[in-house]
Amino acid sequence: MVLKEHRKRAGLTQEELAFRANMHPTAISFYERGMRQPTLYSVFILSGVLGIKASVLVEELEVYFDPH
């Protein structure tokens, strides 16, 4: 999904991303697999760690889930 693509582009493992974002690796796994949705706060933290704007993640998710 979108988070996984950005994480891989950044050259990070789930564990590294979780550590840098002060989150549990299981949370990252759940977010990437769509089993849980991050809070808005978490989106800002994750995007900061990944070096992108939060709006980029949100926009890409909108495109991913757009049925048209």
PDB file of N, CA, C, O and CB in Angstrom:
ATOM      1  N   MET A   1       0.839  -1.171   0.000  1.00  0.00           N
ATOM      2  CA  MET A   1       0.000   0.000   0.000  1.00  0.00           C
ATOM      3  C   MET A   1       0.893   1.247   0.000  1.00  0.00           C
ATOM      4  O   MET A   1       2.108   1.134  -0.159  1.00  0.00           O
ATOM      5  CB  MET A   1      -0.959  -0.009   1.219  1.00  0.00           C
ATOM      6  N   VAL A   2       0.321   2.389   0.170  1.00  0.00           N
ATOM      7  CA  VAL A   2       1.024   3.667   0.049  1.00  0.00           C
ATOM      8  C   VAL A   2       2.146   3.802   1.082  1.00  0.00           C
ATOM      9  O   VAL A   2       3.265   4.176   0.731  1.00  0.00           O
ATOM     10  CB  VAL A   2       0.038   4.822   0.203  1.00  0.00           C
ATOM     11  N   LEU A   3       1.860   3.505   2.329  1.00  0.00           N
ATOM     12  CA  LEU A   3       2.881   3.642   3.376  1.00  0.00           C
ATOM     13  C   LEU A   3       4.056   2.722   3.097  1.00  0.00           C
ATOM     14  O   LEU A   3       5.209   3.130   3.239  1.00  0.00           O
ATOM     15  CB  LEU A   3       2.286   3.334   4.764  1.00  0.00           C
ATOM     16  N   LYS A   4       3.786   1.508   2.708  1.00  0.00           N
ATOM     17  CA  LYS A   4       4.845   0.533   2.428  1.00  0.00           C
ATOM     18  C   LYS A   4       5.742   1.014   1.286  1.00  0.00           C
ATOM     19  O   LYS A   4       6.964   0.888   1.356  1.00  0.00           O
ATOM     20  CB  LYS A   4       4.235  -0.841   2.079  1.00  0.00           C
ATOM     21  N   GLU A   5       5.134   1.562   0.243  1.00  0.00           N
ATOM     22  CA  GLU A   5       5.915   2.069  -0.884  1.00  0.00           C
ATOM     23  C   GLU A   5       6.862   3.184  -0.456  1.00  0.00           C
ATOM     24  O   GLU A   5       8.031   3.198  -0.842  1.00  0.00           O
ATOM     25  CB  GLU A   5       4.987   2.572  -1.984  1.00  0.00           C
ATOM     26  N   HIS A   6       6.356   4.108   0.337  1.00  0.00           N
ATOM     27  CA  HIS A   6       7.198   5.217   0.800  1.00  0.00           C
ATOM     28  C   HIS A   6       8.280   4.728   1.765  1.00  0.00           C
ATOM     29  O   HIS A   6       9.410   5.214   1.738  1.00  0.00           O
ATOM     30  CB  HIS A   6       6.337   6.293   1.480  1.00  0.00           C
ATOM     31  N   ARG A   7       7.927   3.773   2.608  1.00  0.00           N
ATOM     32  CA  ARG A   7       8.918   3.216   3.538  1.00  0.00           C
ATOM     33  C   ARG A   7      10.054   2.558   2.776  1.00  0.00           C
ATOM     34  O   ARG A   7      11.224   2.760   3.100  1.00  0.00           O
ATOM     35  CB  ARG A   7       8.262   2.200   4.490  1.00  0.00           C
ATOM     36  N   LYS A   8       9.713   1.774   1.768  1.00  0.00           N
ATOM     37  CA  LYS A   8      10.741   1.091   0.985  1.00  0.00           C
ATOM     38  C   LYS A   8      11.597   2.086   0.204  1.00  0.00           C
ATOM     39  O   LYS A   8      12.812   1.917   0.101  1.00  0.00           O
ATOM     40  CB  LYS A   8      10.098   0.088   0.025  1.00  0.00           C
ATOM     41  N   ARG A   9      10.960   3.127  -0.347  1.00  0.00           N
ATOM     42  CA  ARG A   9      11.716   4.166  -1.056  1.00  0.00           C
ATOM     43  C   ARG A   9      12.715   4.846  -0.126  1.00  0.00           C
ATOM     44  O   ARG A   9      13.804   5.241  -0.543  1.00  0.00           O
ATOM     45  CB  ARG A   9      10.761   5.209  -1.657  1.00  0.00           C
ATOM     46  N   ALA A  10      12.323   4.977   1.145  1.00  0.00           N
ATOM     47  CA  ALA A  10      13.203   5.603   2.138  1.00  0.00           C
ATOM     48  C   ALA A  10      14.285   4.631   2.623  1.00  0.00           C
ATOM     49  O   ALA A  10      15.188   5.019   3.364  1.00  0.00           O
ATOM     50  CB  ALA A  10      12.379   6.107   3.333  1.00  0.00           C
ATOM     51  N   GLY A  11      14.187   3.379   2.204  1.00  0.00           N
ATOM     52  CA  GLY A  11      15.190   2.388   2.594  1.00  0.00           C
ATOM     53  C   GLY A  11      15.071   1.937   4.034  1.00  0.00           C
ATOM     54  O   GLY A  11      16.065   1.572   4.661  1.00  0.00           O
ATOM     55  N   LEU A  12      13.838   1.961   4.567  1.00  0.00           N
ATOM     56  CA  LEU A  12      13.622   1.605   5.966  1.00  0.00           C
ATOM     57  C   LEU A  12      12.870   0.283   6.087  1.00  0.00           C
ATOM     58  O   LEU A  12      12.017  -0.041   5.260  1.00  0.00           O
ATOM     59  CB  LEU A  12      12.854   2.716   6.686  1.00  0.00           C
ATOM     60  N   THR A  13      13.200  -0.467   7.125  1.00  0.00           N
ATOM     61  CA  THR A  13      12.399  -1.630   7.476  1.00  0.00           C
ATOM     62  C   THR A  13      11.222  -1.145   8.313  1.00  0.00           C
ATOM     63  O   THR A  13      11.190   0.006   8.750  1.00  0.00           O
ATOM     64  CB  THR A  13      13.247  -2.702   8.246  1.00  0.00           C
ATOM     65  N   GLN A  14      10.263  -2.027   8.531  1.00  0.00           N
ATOM     66  CA  GLN A  14       9.141  -1.665   9.404  1.00  0.00           C
ATOM     67  C   GLN A  14       9.656  -1.317  10.795  1.00  0.00           C
ATOM     68  O   GLN A  14       9.168  -0.383  11.431  1.00  0.00           O
ATOM     69  CB  GLN A  14       8.107  -2.819   9.483  1.00  0.00           C
ATOM     70  N   GLU A  15      10.633  -2.064  11.258  1.00  0.00           N
ATOM     71  CA  GLU A  15      11.186  -1.832  12.594  1.00  0.00           C
ATOM     72  C   GLU A  15      11.878  -0.480  12.689  1.00  0.00           C
ATOM     73  O   GLU A  15      11.734   0.226  13.687  1.00  0.00           O
ATOM     74  CB  GLU A  15      12.167  -2.940  12.959  1.00  0.00           C
ATOM     75  N   GLU A  16      12.636  -0.113  11.639  1.00  0.00           N
ATOM     76  CA  GLU A  16      13.320   1.183  11.640  1.00  0.00           C
ATOM     77  C   GLU A  16      12.321   2.334  11.611  1.00  0.00           C
ATOM     78  O   GLU A  16      12.473   3.319  12.333  1.00  0.00           O
ATOM     79  CB  GLU A  16      14.271   1.285  10.443  1.00  0.00           C
ATOM     80  N   LEU A  17      11.304   2.202  10.774  1.00  0.00           N
ATOM     81  CA  LEU A  17      10.279   3.248  10.711  1.00  0.00           C
ATOM     82  C   LEU A  17       9.573   3.375  12.051  1.00  0.00           C
ATOM     83  O   LEU A  17       9.346   4.483  12.536  1.00  0.00           O
ATOM     84  CB  LEU A  17       9.256   2.947   9.595  1.00  0.00           C
ATOM     85  N   ALA A  18       9.228   2.247  12.645  1.00  0.00           N
ATOM     86  CA  ALA A  18       8.555   2.266  13.942  1.00  0.00           C
ATOM     87  C   ALA A  18       9.427   2.941  15.002  1.00  0.00           C
ATOM     88  O   ALA A  18       8.939   3.759  15.782  1.00  0.00           O
ATOM     89  CB  ALA A  18       8.199   0.836  14.380  1.00  0.00           C
ATOM     90  N   PHE A  19      10.702   2.601  15.027  1.00  0.00           N
ATOM     91  CA  PHE A  19      11.610   3.191  16.011  1.00  0.00           C
ATOM     92  C   PHE A  19      11.694   4.703  15.834  1.00  0.00           C
ATOM     93  O   PHE A  19      11.584   5.452  16.804  1.00  0.00           O
ATOM     94  CB  PHE A  19      13.008   2.568  15.895  1.00  0.00           C
ATOM     95  N   ARG A  20      11.886   5.142  14.615  1.00  0.00           N
ATOM     96  CA  ARG A  20      12.023   6.579  14.353  1.00  0.00           C
ATOM     97  C   ARG A  20      10.730   7.345  14.625  1.00  0.00           C
ATOM     98  O   ARG A  20      10.760   8.523  14.983  1.00  0.00           O
ATOM     99  CB  ARG A  20      12.454   6.806  12.913  1.00  0.00           C
ATOM    100  N   ALA A  21       9.587   6.663  14.451  1.00  0.00           N
ATOM    101  CA  ALA A  21       8.293   7.308  14.686  1.00  0.00           C
ATOM    102  C   ALA A  21       7.790   7.091  16.110  1.00  0.00           C
ATOM    103  O   ALA A  21       6.714   7.565  16.473  1.00  0.00           O
ATOM    104  CB  ALA A  21       7.265   6.786  13.697  1.00  0.00           C
ATOM    105  N   ASN A  22       8.575   6.369  16.918  1.00  0.00           N
ATOM    106  CA  ASN A  22       8.201   6.046  18.292  1.00  0.00           C
ATOM    107  C   ASN A  22       6.869   5.293  18.336  1.00  0.00           C
ATOM    108  O   ASN A  22       5.979   5.599  19.130  1.00  0.00           O
ATOM    109  CB  ASN A  22       8.113   7.327  19.136  1.00  0.00           C
ATOM    110  N   MET A  23       6.769   4.299  17.454  1.00  0.00           N
ATOM    111  CA  MET A  23       5.581   3.454  17.372  1.00  0.00           C
ATOM    112  C   MET A  23       6.017   1.999  17.492  1.00  0.00           C
ATOM    113  O   MET A  23       7.204   1.686  17.407  1.00  0.00           O
ATOM    114  CB  MET A  23       4.799   3.700  16.039  1.00  0.00           C
ATOM    115  N   HIS A  24       5.062   1.131  17.687  1.00  0.00           N
ATOM    116  CA  HIS A  24       5.358  -0.297  17.750  1.00  0.00           C
ATOM    117  C   HIS A  24       5.408  -0.839  16.322  1.00  0.00           C
ATOM    118  O   HIS A  24       4.591  -0.442  15.491  1.00  0.00           O
ATOM    119  CB  HIS A  24       4.291  -1.063  18.609  1.00  0.00           C
ATOM    120  N   PRO A  25       6.346  -1.734  16.022  1.00  0.00           N
ATOM    121  CA  PRO A  25       6.422  -2.297  14.675  1.00  0.00           C
ATOM    122  C   PRO A  25       5.122  -2.956  14.215  1.00  0.00           C
ATOM    123  O   PRO A  25       4.812  -2.954  13.024  1.00  0.00           O
ATOM    124  CB  PRO A  25       7.533  -3.301  14.613  1.00  0.00           C
ATOM    125  N   THR A  26       4.371  -3.514  15.149  1.00  0.00           N
ATOM    126  CA  THR A  26       3.095  -4.129  14.793  1.00  0.00           C
ATOM    127  C   THR A  26       2.136  -3.091  14.226  1.00  0.00           C
ATOM    128  O   THR A  26       1.370  -3.392  13.310  1.00  0.00           O
ATOM    129  CB  THR A  26       2.471  -4.816  16.012  1.00  0.00           C
ATOM    130  N   ALA A  27       2.169  -1.879  14.757  1.00  0.00           N
ATOM    131  CA  ALA A  27       1.294  -0.813  14.247  1.00  0.00           C
ATOM    132  C   ALA A  27       1.633  -0.512  12.788  1.00  0.00           C
ATOM    133  O   ALA A  27       0.738  -0.341  11.960  1.00  0.00           O
ATOM    134  CB  ALA A  27       1.432   0.473  15.111  1.00  0.00           C
ATOM    135  N   ILE A  28       2.920  -0.448  12.479  1.00  0.00           N
ATOM    136  CA  ILE A  28       3.338  -0.182  11.101  1.00  0.00           C
ATOM    137  C   ILE A  28       2.836  -1.298  10.183  1.00  0.00           C
ATOM    138  O   ILE A  28       2.332  -1.036   9.092  1.00  0.00           O
ATOM    139  CB  ILE A  28       4.886  -0.053  11.008  1.00  0.00           C
ATOM    140  N   SER A  29       2.977  -2.516  10.628  1.00  0.00           N
ATOM    141  CA  SER A  29       2.504  -3.665   9.858  1.00  0.00           C
ATOM    142  C   SER A  29       0.997  -3.575   9.620  1.00  0.00           C
ATOM    143  O   SER A  29       0.531  -3.799   8.502  1.00  0.00           O
ATOM    144  CB  SER A  29       2.850  -4.978  10.584  1.00  0.00           C
ATOM    145  N   PHE A  30       0.244  -3.252  10.650  1.00  0.00           N
ATOM    146  CA  PHE A  30      -1.206  -3.127  10.521  1.00  0.00           C
ATOM    147  C   PHE A  30      -1.573  -2.011   9.542  1.00  0.00           C
ATOM    148  O   PHE A  30      -2.464  -2.188   8.711  1.00  0.00           O
ATOM    149  CB  PHE A  30      -1.845  -2.860  11.892  1.00  0.00           C
ATOM    150  N   TYR A  31      -0.897  -0.868   9.633  1.00  0.00           N
ATOM    151  CA  TYR A  31      -1.171   0.249   8.725  1.00  0.00           C
ATOM    152  C   TYR A  31      -0.891  -0.156   7.278  1.00  0.00           C
ATOM    153  O   TYR A  31      -1.688   0.119   6.381  1.00  0.00           O
ATOM    154  CB  TYR A  31      -0.321   1.481   9.110  1.00  0.00           C
ATOM    155  N   GLU A  32       0.242  -0.808   7.065  1.00  0.00           N
ATOM    156  CA  GLU A  32       0.625  -1.177   5.707  1.00  0.00           C
ATOM    157  C   GLU A  32      -0.339  -2.192   5.097  1.00  0.00           C
ATOM    158  O   GLU A  32      -0.576  -2.165   3.889  1.00  0.00           O
ATOM    159  CB  GLU A  32       2.036  -1.738   5.701  1.00  0.00           C
ATOM    160  N   ARG A  33      -0.887  -3.067   5.898  1.00  0.00           N
ATOM    161  CA  ARG A  33      -1.805  -4.086   5.400  1.00  0.00           C
ATOM    162  C   ARG A  33      -3.266  -3.645   5.425  1.00  0.00           C
ATOM    163  O   ARG A  33      -4.152  -4.405   5.034  1.00  0.00           O
ATOM    164  CB  ARG A  33      -1.650  -5.341   6.208  1.00  0.00           C
ATOM    165  N   GLY A  34      -3.520  -2.416   5.884  1.00  0.00           N
ATOM    166  CA  GLY A  34      -4.877  -1.895   5.912  1.00  0.00           C
ATOM    167  C   GLY A  34      -5.743  -2.487   7.004  1.00  0.00           C
ATOM    168  O   GLY A  34      -6.969  -2.389   6.948  1.00  0.00           O
ATOM    169  N   MET A  35      -5.120  -3.098   7.996  1.00  0.00           N
ATOM    170  CA  MET A  35      -5.875  -3.694   9.095  1.00  0.00           C
ATOM    171  C   MET A  35      -6.277  -2.662  10.141  1.00  0.00           C
ATOM    172  O   MET A  35      -7.222  -2.866  10.903  1.00  0.00           O
ATOM    173  CB  MET A  35      -5.063  -4.793   9.747  1.00  0.00           C
ATOM    174  N   ARG A  36      -5.550  -1.560  10.166  1.00  0.00           N
ATOM    175  CA  ARG A  36      -5.871  -0.428  11.059  1.00  0.00           C
ATOM    176  C   ARG A  36      -5.550   0.853  10.317  1.00  0.00           C
ATOM    177  O   ARG A  36      -4.718   0.873   9.411  1.00  0.00           O
ATOM    178  CB  ARG A  36      -5.073  -0.506  12.418  1.00  0.00           C
ATOM    179  N   GLN A  37      -6.218   1.918  10.714  1.00  0.00           N
ATOM    180  CA  GLN A  37      -5.959   3.216  10.114  1.00  0.00           C
ATOM    181  C   GLN A  37      -5.255   4.106  11.140  1.00  0.00           C
ATOM    182  O   GLN A  37      -5.668   4.175  12.298  1.00  0.00           O
ATOM    183  CB  GLN A  37      -7.279   3.874   9.615  1.00  0.00           C
ATOM    184  N   PRO A  38      -4.195   4.782  10.709  1.00  0.00           N
ATOM    185  CA  PRO A  38      -3.492   5.661  11.639  1.00  0.00           C
ATOM    186  C   PRO A  38      -4.315   6.903  11.954  1.00  0.00           C
ATOM    187  O   PRO A  38      -5.139   7.343  11.152  1.00  0.00           O
ATOM    188  CB  PRO A  38      -2.138   6.064  11.067  1.00  0.00           C
ATOM    189  N   THR A  39      -4.079   7.448  13.116  1.00  0.00           N
ATOM    190  CA  THR A  39      -4.698   8.726  13.459  1.00  0.00           C
ATOM    191  C   THR A  39      -4.057   9.822  12.611  1.00  0.00           C
ATOM    192  O   THR A  39      -3.007   9.611  12.003  1.00  0.00           O
ATOM    193  CB  THR A  39      -4.546   9.036  14.985  1.00  0.00           C
ATOM    194  N   LEU A  40      -4.678  10.967  12.573  1.00  0.00           N
ATOM    195  CA  LEU A  40      -4.106  12.089  11.847  1.00  0.00           C
ATOM    196  C   LEU A  40      -2.735  12.445  12.412  1.00  0.00           C
ATOM    197  O   LEU A  40      -1.809  12.761  11.664  1.00  0.00           O
ATOM    198  CB  LEU A  40      -5.043  13.301  11.907  1.00  0.00           C
ATOM    199  N   TYR A  41      -2.615  12.394  13.719  1.00  0.00           N
ATOM    200  CA  TYR A  41      -1.326  12.657  14.371  1.00  0.00           C
ATOM    201  C   TYR A  41      -0.270  11.688  13.855  1.00  0.00           C
ATOM    202  O   TYR A  41       0.845  12.096  13.529  1.00  0.00           O
ATOM    203  CB  TYR A  41      -1.455  12.542  15.910  1.00  0.00           C
ATOM    204  N   SER A  42      -0.621  10.402  13.781  1.00  0.00           N
ATOM    205  CA  SER A  42       0.322   9.393  13.307  1.00  0.00           C
ATOM    206  C   SER A  42       0.721   9.630  11.856  1.00  0.00           C
ATOM    207  O   SER A  42       1.872   9.403  11.483  1.00  0.00           O
ATOM    208  CB  SER A  42      -0.277   8.005  13.456  1.00  0.00           C
ATOM    209  N   VAL A  43      -0.219  10.083  11.040  1.00  0.00           N
ATOM    210  CA  VAL A  43       0.091  10.394   9.646  1.00  0.00           C
ATOM    211  C   VAL A  43       1.152  11.486   9.585  1.00  0.00           C
ATOM    212  O   VAL A  43       2.084  11.398   8.785  1.00  0.00           O
ATOM    213  CB  VAL A  43      -1.183  10.831   8.881  1.00  0.00           C
ATOM    214  N   PHE A  44       1.023  12.509  10.416  1.00  0.00           N
ATOM    215  CA  PHE A  44       2.026  13.578  10.440  1.00  0.00           C
ATOM    216  C   PHE A  44       3.380  13.070  10.918  1.00  0.00           C
ATOM    217  O   PHE A  44       4.411  13.452  10.364  1.00  0.00           O
ATOM    218  CB  PHE A  44       1.559  14.719  11.336  1.00  0.00           C
ATOM    219  N   ILE A  45       3.393  12.222  11.928  1.00  0.00           N
ATOM    220  CA  ILE A  45       4.654  11.667  12.436  1.00  0.00           C
ATOM    221  C   ILE A  45       5.309  10.804  11.363  1.00  0.00           C
ATOM    222  O   ILE A  45       6.493  10.972  11.068  1.00  0.00           O
ATOM    223  CB  ILE A  45       4.413  10.836  13.726  1.00  0.00           C
ATOM    224  N   LEU A  46       4.552   9.891  10.784  1.00  0.00           N
ATOM    225  CA  LEU A  46       5.098   8.984   9.768  1.00  0.00           C
ATOM    226  C   LEU A  46       5.600   9.746   8.544  1.00  0.00           C
ATOM    227  O   LEU A  46       6.674   9.444   8.025  1.00  0.00           O
ATOM    228  CB  LEU A  46       4.039   7.965   9.345  1.00  0.00           C
ATOM    229  N   SER A  47       4.841  10.716   8.088  1.00  0.00           N
ATOM    230  CA  SER A  47       5.270  11.475   6.916  1.00  0.00           C
ATOM    231  C   SER A  47       6.544  12.262   7.227  1.00  0.00           C
ATOM    232  O   SER A  47       7.416  12.397   6.368  1.00  0.00           O
ATOM    233  CB  SER A  47       4.151  12.428   6.448  1.00  0.00           C
ATOM    234  N   GLY A  48       6.651  12.776   8.436  1.00  0.00           N
ATOM    235  CA  GLY A  48       7.874  13.479   8.823  1.00  0.00           C
ATOM    236  C   GLY A  48       9.084  12.571   8.795  1.00  0.00           C
ATOM    237  O   GLY A  48      10.142  12.959   8.300  1.00  0.00           O
ATOM    238  N   VAL A  49       8.940  11.376   9.316  1.00  0.00           N
ATOM    239  CA  VAL A  49      10.035  10.408   9.308  1.00  0.00           C
ATOM    240  C   VAL A  49      10.398  10.040   7.871  1.00  0.00           C
ATOM    241  O   VAL A  49      11.573   9.860   7.549  1.00  0.00           O
ATOM    242  CB  VAL A  49       9.652   9.142  10.110  1.00  0.00           C
ATOM    243  N   LEU A  50       9.393   9.930   7.017  1.00  0.00           N
ATOM    244  CA  LEU A  50       9.631   9.547   5.624  1.00  0.00           C
ATOM    245  C   LEU A  50      10.091  10.716   4.756  1.00  0.00           C
ATOM    246  O   LEU A  50      10.472  10.526   3.601  1.00  0.00           O
ATOM    247  CB  LEU A  50       8.375   8.952   5.038  1.00  0.00           C
ATOM    248  N   GLY A  51      10.053  11.927   5.317  1.00  0.00           N
ATOM    249  CA  GLY A  51      10.528  13.100   4.590  1.00  0.00           C
ATOM    250  C   GLY A  51       9.574  13.579   3.503  1.00  0.00           C
ATOM    251  O   GLY A  51       9.999  14.136   2.491  1.00  0.00           O
ATOM    252  N   ILE A  52       8.278  13.355   3.721  1.00  0.00           N
ATOM    253  CA  ILE A  52       7.273  13.833   2.776  1.00  0.00           C
ATOM    254  C   ILE A  52       6.189  14.572   3.545  1.00  0.00           C
ATOM    255  O   ILE A  52       6.112  14.479   4.770  1.00  0.00           O
ATOM    256  CB  ILE A  52       6.667  12.657   1.955  1.00  0.00           C
ATOM    257  N   LYS A  53       5.355  15.304   2.823  1.00  0.00           N
ATOM    258  CA  LYS A  53       4.244  16.003   3.465  1.00  0.00           C
ATOM    259  C   LYS A  53       3.120  15.020   3.760  1.00  0.00           C
ATOM    260  O   LYS A  53       2.896  14.071   3.008  1.00  0.00           O
ATOM    261  CB  LYS A  53       3.732  17.161   2.577  1.00  0.00           C
ATOM    262  N   ALA A  54       2.427  15.252   4.845  1.00  0.00           N
ATOM    263  CA  ALA A  54       1.284  14.412   5.203  1.00  0.00           C
ATOM    264  C   ALA A  54       0.242  14.443   4.090  1.00  0.00           C
ATOM    265  O   ALA A  54      -0.420  13.439   3.827  1.00  0.00           O
ATOM    266  CB  ALA A  54       0.660  14.877   6.537  1.00  0.00           C
ATOM    267  N   SER A  55       0.100  15.577   3.449  1.00  0.00           N
ATOM    268  CA  SER A  55      -0.885  15.701   2.367  1.00  0.00           C
ATOM    269  C   SER A  55      -0.567  14.762   1.202  1.00  0.00           C
ATOM    270  O   SER A  55      -1.476  14.330   0.494  1.00  0.00           O
ATOM    271  CB  SER A  55      -0.940  17.148   1.867  1.00  0.00           C
ATOM    272  N   VAL A  56       0.697  14.446   1.000  1.00  0.00           N
ATOM    273  CA  VAL A  56       1.080  13.507  -0.062  1.00  0.00           C
ATOM    274  C   VAL A  56       0.533  12.121   0.253  1.00  0.00           C
ATOM    275  O   VAL A  56      -0.035  11.462  -0.618  1.00  0.00           O
ATOM    276  CB  VAL A  56       2.623  13.455  -0.227  1.00  0.00           C
ATOM    277  N   LEU A  57       0.701  11.679   1.493  1.00  0.00           N
ATOM    278  CA  LEU A  57       0.164  10.370   1.890  1.00  0.00           C
ATOM    279  C   LEU A  57      -1.351  10.333   1.746  1.00  0.00           C
ATOM    280  O   LEU A  57      -1.910   9.369   1.224  1.00  0.00           O
ATOM    281  CB  LEU A  57       0.559  10.043   3.337  1.00  0.00           C
ATOM    282  N   VAL A  58      -2.003  11.376   2.206  1.00  0.00           N
ATOM    283  CA  VAL A  58      -3.467  11.423   2.143  1.00  0.00           C
ATOM    284  C   VAL A  58      -3.936  11.430   0.694  1.00  0.00           C
ATOM    285  O   VAL A  58      -4.866  10.705   0.341  1.00  0.00           O
ATOM    286  CB  VAL A  58      -4.006  12.665   2.883  1.00  0.00           C
ATOM    287  N   GLU A  59      -3.306  12.237  -0.142  1.00  0.00           N
ATOM    288  CA  GLU A  59      -3.695  12.312  -1.554  1.00  0.00           C
ATOM    289  C   GLU A  59      -3.497  10.968  -2.255  1.00  0.00           C
ATOM    290  O   GLU A  59      -4.351  10.545  -3.033  1.00  0.00           O
ATOM    291  CB  GLU A  59      -2.887  13.404  -2.273  1.00  0.00           C
ATOM    292  N   GLU A  60      -2.390  10.303  -1.988  1.00  0.00           N
ATOM    293  CA  GLU A  60      -2.142   9.001  -2.614  1.00  0.00           C
ATOM    294  C   GLU A  60      -3.133   7.954  -2.121  1.00  0.00           C
ATOM    295  O   GLU A  60      -3.523   7.067  -2.882  1.00  0.00           O
ATOM    296  CB  GLU A  60      -0.709   8.538  -2.333  1.00  0.00           C
ATOM    297  N   LEU A  61      -3.541   8.044  -0.869  1.00  0.00           N
ATOM    298  CA  LEU A  61      -4.557   7.120  -0.366  1.00  0.00           C
ATOM    299  C   LEU A  61      -5.905   7.382  -1.027  1.00  0.00           C
ATOM    300  O   LEU A  61      -6.656   6.450  -1.311  1.00  0.00           O
ATOM    301  CB  LEU A  61      -4.685   7.240   1.157  1.00  0.00           C
ATOM    302  N   GLU A  62      -6.204   8.647  -1.267  1.00  0.00           N
ATOM    303  CA  GLU A  62      -7.458   8.982  -1.959  1.00  0.00           C
ATOM    304  C   GLU A  62      -7.471   8.362  -3.351  1.00  0.00           C
ATOM    305  O   GLU A  62      -8.483   7.803  -3.775  1.00  0.00           O
ATOM    306  CB  GLU A  62      -7.642  10.520  -2.055  1.00  0.00           C
ATOM    307  N   VAL A  63      -6.370   8.457  -4.051  1.00  0.00           N
ATOM    308  CA  VAL A  63      -6.267   7.879  -5.390  1.00  0.00           C
ATOM    309  C   VAL A  63      -6.372   6.359  -5.307  1.00  0.00           C
ATOM    310  O   VAL A  63      -7.044   5.733  -6.127  1.00  0.00           O
ATOM    311  CB  VAL A  63      -4.939   8.297  -6.069  1.00  0.00           C
ATOM    312  N   TYR A  64      -5.712   5.776  -4.326  1.00  0.00           N
ATOM    313  CA  TYR A  64      -5.714   4.313  -4.151  1.00  0.00           C
ATOM    314  C   TYR A  64      -7.128   3.780  -3.911  1.00  0.00           C
ATOM    315  O   TYR A  64      -7.489   2.724  -4.430  1.00  0.00           O
ATOM    316  CB  TYR A  64      -4.801   3.915  -2.976  1.00  0.00           C
ATOM    317  N   PHE A  65      -7.922   4.501  -3.133  1.00  0.00           N
ATOM    318  CA  PHE A  65      -9.258   4.046  -2.776  1.00  0.00           C
ATOM    319  C   PHE A  65     -10.365   4.608  -3.661  1.00  0.00           C
ATOM    320  O   PHE A  65     -11.533   4.269  -3.472  1.00  0.00           O
ATOM    321  CB  PHE A  65      -9.537   4.403  -1.363  1.00  0.00           C
ATOM    322  N   ASP A  66     -10.017   5.466  -4.627  1.00  0.00           N
ATOM    323  CA  ASP A  66     -11.034   6.047  -5.508  1.00  0.00           C
ATOM    324  C   ASP A  66     -11.546   4.990  -6.475  1.00  0.00           C
ATOM    325  O   ASP A  66     -10.765   4.411  -7.230  1.00  0.00           O
ATOM    326  CB  ASP A  66     -10.464   7.260  -6.285  1.00  0.00           C
ATOM    327  N   PRO A  67     -12.846   4.734  -6.461  1.00  0.00           N
ATOM    328  CA  PRO A  67     -13.392   3.698  -7.331  1.00  0.00           C
ATOM    329  C   PRO A  67     -13.489   4.108  -8.805  1.00  0.00           C
ATOM    330  O   PRO A  67     -13.798   3.268  -9.650  1.00  0.00           O
ATOM    331  CB  PRO A  67     -14.747   3.308  -6.840  1.00  0.00           C
ATOM    332  N   HIS A  68     -13.237   5.355  -9.124  1.00  0.00           N
ATOM    333  CA  HIS A  68     -13.384   5.823 -10.520  1.00  0.00           C
ATOM    334  C   HIS A  68     -12.106   5.753 -11.271  1.00  0.00           C
ATOM    335  O   HIS A  68     -12.061   6.108 -12.449  1.00  0.00           O
ATOM    336  CB  HIS A  68     -13.896   7.233 -10.565  1.00  0.00           C
TER     337      HIS A  68
END
